[in-house]
């Protein structure tokens, strides 16, 4: 489970830092400055930001359930792997504008979180 948590934290860096930085690389002067003024985001950068926000909303419950599983000795590795894989696919779908697959993947990841919670009861 520790490896899954570390992989999830790595995905967090990808979501929050690497993908938005990739789309904002043309605004390097802005990114290195004080950012006092607003910035017009590209479609990709805006999508990356929304995907990161969505990821952060489910990250805390996921990490909490992983830690509870470790503490209580509950086997959630397969579900945790499924959630992590779905979140990677979600990022690709969201940034790539692949609809409605993005929504289906999000629902599937939410169902995995519910299954994790049920296993902990």
CNS distance restraints for C-alpha pairs under 8 A (distance, minus, plus):
assign (resid   1 and name CA) (resid   5 and name CA) 6.35 0.50 0.50
assign (resid   1 and name CA) (resid  66 and name CA) 7.04 0.50 0.50
assign (resid   1 and name CA) (resid  70 and name CA) 7.21 0.50 0.50
assign (resid   1 and name CA) (resid  76 and name CA) 7.89 0.50 0.50
assign (resid   1 and name CA) (resid  77 and name CA) 5.97 0.50 0.50
assign (resid   1 and name CA) (resid  80 and name CA) 7.98 0.50 0.50
assign (resid   2 and name CA) (resid   6 and name CA) 6.25 0.50 0.50
assign (resid   3 and name CA) (resid   7 and name CA) 6.04 0.50 0.50
assign (resid   4 and name CA) (resid   8 and name CA) 6.02 0.50 0.50
assign (resid   4 and name CA) (resid  77 and name CA) 7.79 0.50 0.50
assign (resid   4 and name CA) (resid  80 and name CA) 6.99 0.50 0.50
assign (resid   4 and name CA) (resid  81 and name CA) 6.80 0.50 0.50
assign (resid   4 and name CA) (resid  84 and name CA) 7.81 0.50 0.50
assign (resid   5 and name CA) (resid   9 and name CA) 6.23 0.50 0.50
assign (resid   5 and name CA) (resid  63 and name CA) 6.97 0.50 0.50
assign (resid   5 and name CA) (resid  66 and name CA) 7.46 0.50 0.50
assign (resid   6 and name CA) (resid  10 and name CA) 6.23 0.50 0.50
assign (resid   7 and name CA) (resid  11 and name CA) 6.21 0.50 0.50
assign (resid   8 and name CA) (resid  12 and name CA) 6.20 0.50 0.50
assign (resid   8 and name CA) (resid  84 and name CA) 6.62 0.50 0.50
assign (resid   9 and name CA) (resid  13 and name CA) 6.56 0.50 0.50
assign (resid  10 and name CA) (resid  14 and name CA) 6.47 0.50 0.50
assign (resid  11 and name CA) (resid  15 and name CA) 6.07 0.50 0.50
assign (resid  11 and name CA) (resid  88 and name CA) 7.68 0.50 0.50
assign (resid  12 and name CA) (resid  16 and name CA) 5.93 0.50 0.50
assign (resid  12 and name CA) (resid  17 and name CA) 7.98 0.50 0.50
assign (resid  12 and name CA) (resid  52 and name CA) 7.96 0.50 0.50
assign (resid  12 and name CA) (resid  55 and name CA) 7.81 0.50 0.50
assign (resid  12 and name CA) (resid  56 and name CA) 7.92 0.50 0.50
assign (resid  13 and name CA) (resid  17 and name CA) 5.32 0.50 0.50
assign (resid  13 and name CA) (resid  18 and name CA) 6.47 0.50 0.50
assign (resid  14 and name CA) (resid  18 and name CA) 4.65 0.50 0.50
assign (resid  14 and name CA) (resid  19 and name CA) 5.82 0.50 0.50
assign (resid  15 and name CA) (resid  19 and name CA) 5.87 0.50 0.50
assign (resid  15 and name CA) (resid  20 and name CA) 7.39 0.50 0.50
assign (resid  15 and name CA) (resid  48 and name CA) 7.20 0.50 0.50
assign (resid  15 and name CA) (resid  51 and name CA) 7.27 0.50 0.50
assign (resid  15 and name CA) (resid  52 and name CA) 5.08 0.50 0.50
assign (resid  15 and name CA) (resid  55 and name CA) 7.58 0.50 0.50
assign (resid  15 and name CA) (resid  91 and name CA) 7.62 0.50 0.50
assign (resid  16 and name CA) (resid  20 and name CA) 6.68 0.50 0.50
assign (resid  16 and name CA) (resid  49 and name CA) 7.47 0.50 0.50
assign (resid  16 and name CA) (resid  52 and name CA) 5.51 0.50 0.50
assign (resid  17 and name CA) (resid  21 and name CA) 5.87 0.50 0.50
assign (resid  18 and name CA) (resid  22 and name CA) 6.07 0.50 0.50
assign (resid  19 and name CA) (resid  23 and name CA) 6.48 0.50 0.50
assign (resid  19 and name CA) (resid  45 and name CA) 7.86 0.50 0.50
assign (resid  19 and name CA) (resid  48 and name CA) 6.37 0.50 0.50
assign (resid  20 and name CA) (resid  24 and name CA) 6.06 0.50 0.50
assign (resid  20 and name CA) (resid  45 and name CA) 5.56 0.50 0.50
assign (resid  20 and name CA) (resid  48 and name CA) 5.70 0.50 0.50
assign (resid  20 and name CA) (resid  49 and name CA) 6.58 0.50 0.50
assign (resid  21 and name CA) (resid  25 and name CA) 5.76 0.50 0.50
assign (resid  23 and name CA) (resid  42 and name CA) 7.32 0.50 0.50
assign (resid  23 and name CA) (resid  44 and name CA) 6.27 0.50 0.50
assign (resid  23 and name CA) (resid  45 and name CA) 5.04 0.50 0.50
assign (resid  24 and name CA) (resid  28 and name CA) 7.10 0.50 0.50
assign (resid  24 and name CA) (resid  41 and name CA) 7.62 0.50 0.50
assign (resid  24 and name CA) (resid  42 and name CA) 7.91 0.50 0.50
assign (resid  24 and name CA) (resid  45 and name CA) 6.54 0.50 0.50
assign (resid  27 and name CA) (resid  31 and name CA) 6.24 0.50 0.50
assign (resid  28 and name CA) (resid  32 and name CA) 6.10 0.50 0.50
assign (resid  29 and name CA) (resid  33 and name CA) 6.04 0.50 0.50
assign (resid  30 and name CA) (resid  34 and name CA) 7.40 0.50 0.50
assign (resid  30 and name CA) (resid  35 and name CA) 6.04 0.50 0.50
assign (resid  31 and name CA) (resid  35 and name CA) 6.89 0.50 0.50
assign (resid  41 and name CA) (resid  45 and name CA) 5.70 0.50 0.50
assign (resid  41 and name CA) (resid  46 and name CA) 5.82 0.50 0.50
assign (resid  42 and name CA) (resid  46 and name CA) 6.14 0.50 0.50
assign (resid  43 and name CA) (resid  47 and name CA) 6.16 0.50 0.50
assign (resid  44 and name CA) (resid  48 and name CA) 6.07 0.50 0.50
assign (resid  44 and name CA) (resid  95 and name CA) 5.98 0.50 0.50
assign (resid  44 and name CA) (resid  96 and name CA) 7.77 0.50 0.50
assign (resid  45 and name CA) (resid  49 and name CA) 6.18 0.50 0.50
assign (resid  46 and name CA) (resid  50 and name CA) 6.30 0.50 0.50
assign (resid  47 and name CA) (resid  51 and name CA) 6.05 0.50 0.50
assign (resid  47 and name CA) (resid  94 and name CA) 6.43 0.50 0.50
assign (resid  47 and name CA) (resid  95 and name CA) 5.38 0.50 0.50
assign (resid  48 and name CA) (resid  52 and name CA) 6.11 0.50 0.50
assign (resid  48 and name CA) (resid  91 and name CA) 7.78 0.50 0.50
assign (resid  48 and name CA) (resid  94 and name CA) 7.40 0.50 0.50
assign (resid  48 and name CA) (resid  95 and name CA) 5.67 0.50 0.50
assign (resid  49 and name CA) (resid  53 and name CA) 6.28 0.50 0.50
assign (resid  50 and name CA) (resid  54 and name CA) 6.22 0.50 0.50
assign (resid  51 and name CA) (resid  55 and name CA) 6.11 0.50 0.50
assign (resid  51 and name CA) (resid  91 and name CA) 6.31 0.50 0.50
assign (resid  51 and name CA) (resid  94 and name CA) 6.40 0.50 0.50
assign (resid  51 and name CA) (resid  95 and name CA) 7.44 0.50 0.50
assign (resid  52 and name CA) (resid  56 and name CA) 6.18 0.50 0.50
assign (resid  53 and name CA) (resid  57 and name CA) 6.43 0.50 0.50
assign (resid  54 and name CA) (resid  58 and name CA) 6.89 0.50 0.50
assign (resid  55 and name CA) (resid  59 and name CA) 6.01 0.50 0.50
assign (resid  55 and name CA) (resid  87 and name CA) 7.54 0.50 0.50
assign (resid  56 and name CA) (resid  60 and name CA) 7.06 0.50 0.50
assign (resid  58 and name CA) (resid  62 and name CA) 6.26 0.50 0.50
assign (resid  59 and name CA) (resid  63 and name CA) 6.10 0.50 0.50
assign (resid  60 and name CA) (resid  64 and name CA) 6.01 0.50 0.50
assign (resid  61 and name CA) (resid  65 and name CA) 6.11 0.50 0.50
assign (resid  61 and name CA) (resid 113 and name CA) 7.84 0.50 0.50
assign (resid  62 and name CA) (resid  66 and name CA) 6.22 0.50 0.50
assign (resid  62 and name CA) (resid  80 and name CA) 7.98 0.50 0.50
assign (resid  62 and name CA) (resid 113 and name CA) 6.72 0.50 0.50
assign (resid  63 and name CA) (resid  67 and name CA) 6.17 0.50 0.50
assign (resid  64 and name CA) (resid  68 and name CA) 6.14 0.50 0.50
assign (resid  65 and name CA) (resid  69 and name CA) 6.00 0.50 0.50
assign (resid  65 and name CA) (resid 116 and name CA) 7.03 0.50 0.50
assign (resid  65 and name CA) (resid 117 and name CA) 6.90 0.50 0.50
assign (resid  65 and name CA) (resid 120 and name CA) 7.71 0.50 0.50
assign (resid  66 and name CA) (resid  70 and name CA) 6.30 0.50 0.50
assign (resid  66 and name CA) (resid  76 and name CA) 7.35 0.50 0.50
assign (resid  66 and name CA) (resid  80 and name CA) 7.51 0.50 0.50
assign (resid  67 and name CA) (resid  71 and name CA) 6.17 0.50 0.50
assign (resid  68 and name CA) (resid  72 and name CA) 5.93 0.50 0.50
assign (resid  68 and name CA) (resid  74 and name CA) 7.98 0.50 0.50
assign (resid  68 and name CA) (resid 120 and name CA) 7.66 0.50 0.50
assign (resid  69 and name CA) (resid  73 and name CA) 5.57 0.50 0.50
assign (resid  69 and name CA) (resid  74 and name CA) 4.63 0.50 0.50
assign (resid  69 and name CA) (resid  75 and name CA) 6.59 0.50 0.50
assign (resid  69 and name CA) (resid  76 and name CA) 6.61 0.50 0.50
assign (resid  69 and name CA) (resid 120 and name CA) 6.82 0.50 0.50
assign (resid  70 and name CA) (resid  74 and name CA) 6.57 0.50 0.50
assign (resid  74 and name CA) (resid 119 and name CA) 7.51 0.50 0.50
assign (resid  74 and name CA) (resid 120 and name CA) 6.77 0.50 0.50
assign (resid  76 and name CA) (resid  80 and name CA) 5.96 0.50 0.50
assign (resid  76 and name CA) (resid 116 and name CA) 6.65 0.50 0.50
assign (resid  76 and name CA) (resid 119 and name CA) 7.62 0.50 0.50
assign (resid  77 and name CA) (resid  81 and name CA) 6.01 0.50 0.50
assign (resid  78 and name CA) (resid  82 and name CA) 6.17 0.50 0.50
assign (resid  79 and name CA) (resid  83 and name CA) 6.16 0.50 0.50
assign (resid  79 and name CA) (resid 112 and name CA) 6.30 0.50 0.50
assign (resid  79 and name CA) (resid 115 and name CA) 7.68 0.50 0.50
assign (resid  79 and name CA) (resid 116 and name CA) 6.58 0.50 0.50
assign (resid  80 and name CA) (resid  84 and name CA) 6.19 0.50 0.50
assign (resid  80 and name CA) (resid 112 and name CA) 7.93 0.50 0.50
assign (resid  80 and name CA) (resid 116 and name CA) 7.82 0.50 0.50
assign (resid  81 and name CA) (resid  85 and name CA) 6.11 0.50 0.50
assign (resid  82 and name CA) (resid  86 and name CA) 6.09 0.50 0.50
assign (resid  82 and name CA) (resid 109 and name CA) 7.81 0.50 0.50
assign (resid  82 and name CA) (resid 112 and name CA) 7.32 0.50 0.50
assign (resid  83 and name CA) (resid  87 and name CA) 6.16 0.50 0.50
assign (resid  83 and name CA) (resid 109 and name CA) 5.37 0.50 0.50
assign (resid  83 and name CA) (resid 112 and name CA) 6.08 0.50 0.50
assign (resid  83 and name CA) (resid 113 and name CA) 7.33 0.50 0.50
assign (resid  84 and name CA) (resid  88 and name CA) 6.39 0.50 0.50
assign (resid  85 and name CA) (resid  89 and name CA) 6.33 0.50 0.50
assign (resid  86 and name CA) (resid  90 and name CA) 5.96 0.50 0.50
assign (resid  86 and name CA) (resid 105 and name CA) 6.18 0.50 0.50
assign (resid  86 and name CA) (resid 106 and name CA) 7.54 0.50 0.50
assign (resid  86 and name CA) (resid 108 and name CA) 7.40 0.50 0.50
assign (resid  86 and name CA) (resid 109 and name CA) 5.86 0.50 0.50
assign (resid  87 and name CA) (resid  91 and name CA) 6.21 0.50 0.50
assign (resid  87 and name CA) (resid 105 and name CA) 7.78 0.50 0.50
assign (resid  87 and name CA) (resid 106 and name CA) 7.63 0.50 0.50
assign (resid  87 and name CA) (resid 109 and name CA) 6.93 0.50 0.50
assign (resid  88 and name CA) (resid  92 and name CA) 6.49 0.50 0.50
assign (resid  89 and name CA) (resid  93 and name CA) 6.11 0.50 0.50
assign (resid  89 and name CA) (resid 105 and name CA) 7.23 0.50 0.50
assign (resid  90 and name CA) (resid  94 and name CA) 5.90 0.50 0.50
assign (resid  90 and name CA) (resid 102 and name CA) 5.64 0.50 0.50
assign (resid  90 and name CA) (resid 105 and name CA) 5.90 0.50 0.50
assign (resid  90 and name CA) (resid 106 and name CA) 6.51 0.50 0.50
assign (resid  91 and name CA) (resid  95 and name CA) 6.00 0.50 0.50
assign (resid  92 and name CA) (resid  96 and name CA) 5.73 0.50 0.50
assign (resid  93 and name CA) (resid  97 and name CA) 5.80 0.50 0.50
assign (resid  93 and name CA) (resid  98 and name CA) 4.75 0.50 0.50
assign (resid  93 and name CA) (resid  99 and name CA) 7.24 0.50 0.50
assign (resid  93 and name CA) (resid 101 and name CA) 6.83 0.50 0.50
assign (resid  93 and name CA) (resid 102 and name CA) 5.12 0.50 0.50
assign (resid  94 and name CA) (resid  98 and name CA) 6.29 0.50 0.50
assign (resid  94 and name CA) (resid  99 and name CA) 7.86 0.50 0.50
assign (resid  94 and name CA) (resid 102 and name CA) 5.87 0.50 0.50
assign (resid  97 and name CA) (resid 102 and name CA) 7.94 0.50 0.50
assign (resid  98 and name CA) (resid 102 and name CA) 6.10 0.50 0.50
assign (resid  99 and name CA) (resid 103 and name CA) 7.01 0.50 0.50
assign (resid 100 and name CA) (resid 104 and name CA) 6.58 0.50 0.50
assign (resid 101 and name CA) (resid 105 and name CA) 6.11 0.50 0.50
assign (resid 102 and name CA) (resid 106 and name CA) 6.21 0.50 0.50
assign (resid 103 and name CA) (resid 107 and name CA) 6.23 0.50 0.50
assign (resid 104 and name CA) (resid 108 and name CA) 6.20 0.50 0.50
assign (resid 105 and name CA) (resid 109 and name CA) 6.20 0.50 0.50
assign (resid 106 and name CA) (resid 110 and name CA) 6.23 0.50 0.50
assign (resid 107 and name CA) (resid 111 and name CA) 6.19 0.50 0.50
assign (resid 108 and name CA) (resid 112 and name CA) 6.29 0.50 0.50
assign (resid 109 and name CA) (resid 113 and name CA) 6.43 0.50 0.50
assign (resid 110 and name CA) (resid 114 and name CA) 6.41 0.50 0.50
assign (resid 111 and name CA) (resid 115 and name CA) 6.20 0.50 0.50
assign (resid 112 and name CA) (resid 116 and name CA) 6.14 0.50 0.50
assign (resid 113 and name CA) (resid 117 and name CA) 6.27 0.50 0.50
assign (resid 114 and name CA) (resid 118 and name CA) 6.24 0.50 0.50
assign (resid 115 and name CA) (resid 119 and name CA) 6.21 0.50 0.50
assign (resid 116 and name CA) (resid 120 and name CA) 6.46 0.50 0.50
assign (resid 117 and name CA) (resid 121 and name CA) 6.65 0.50 0.50
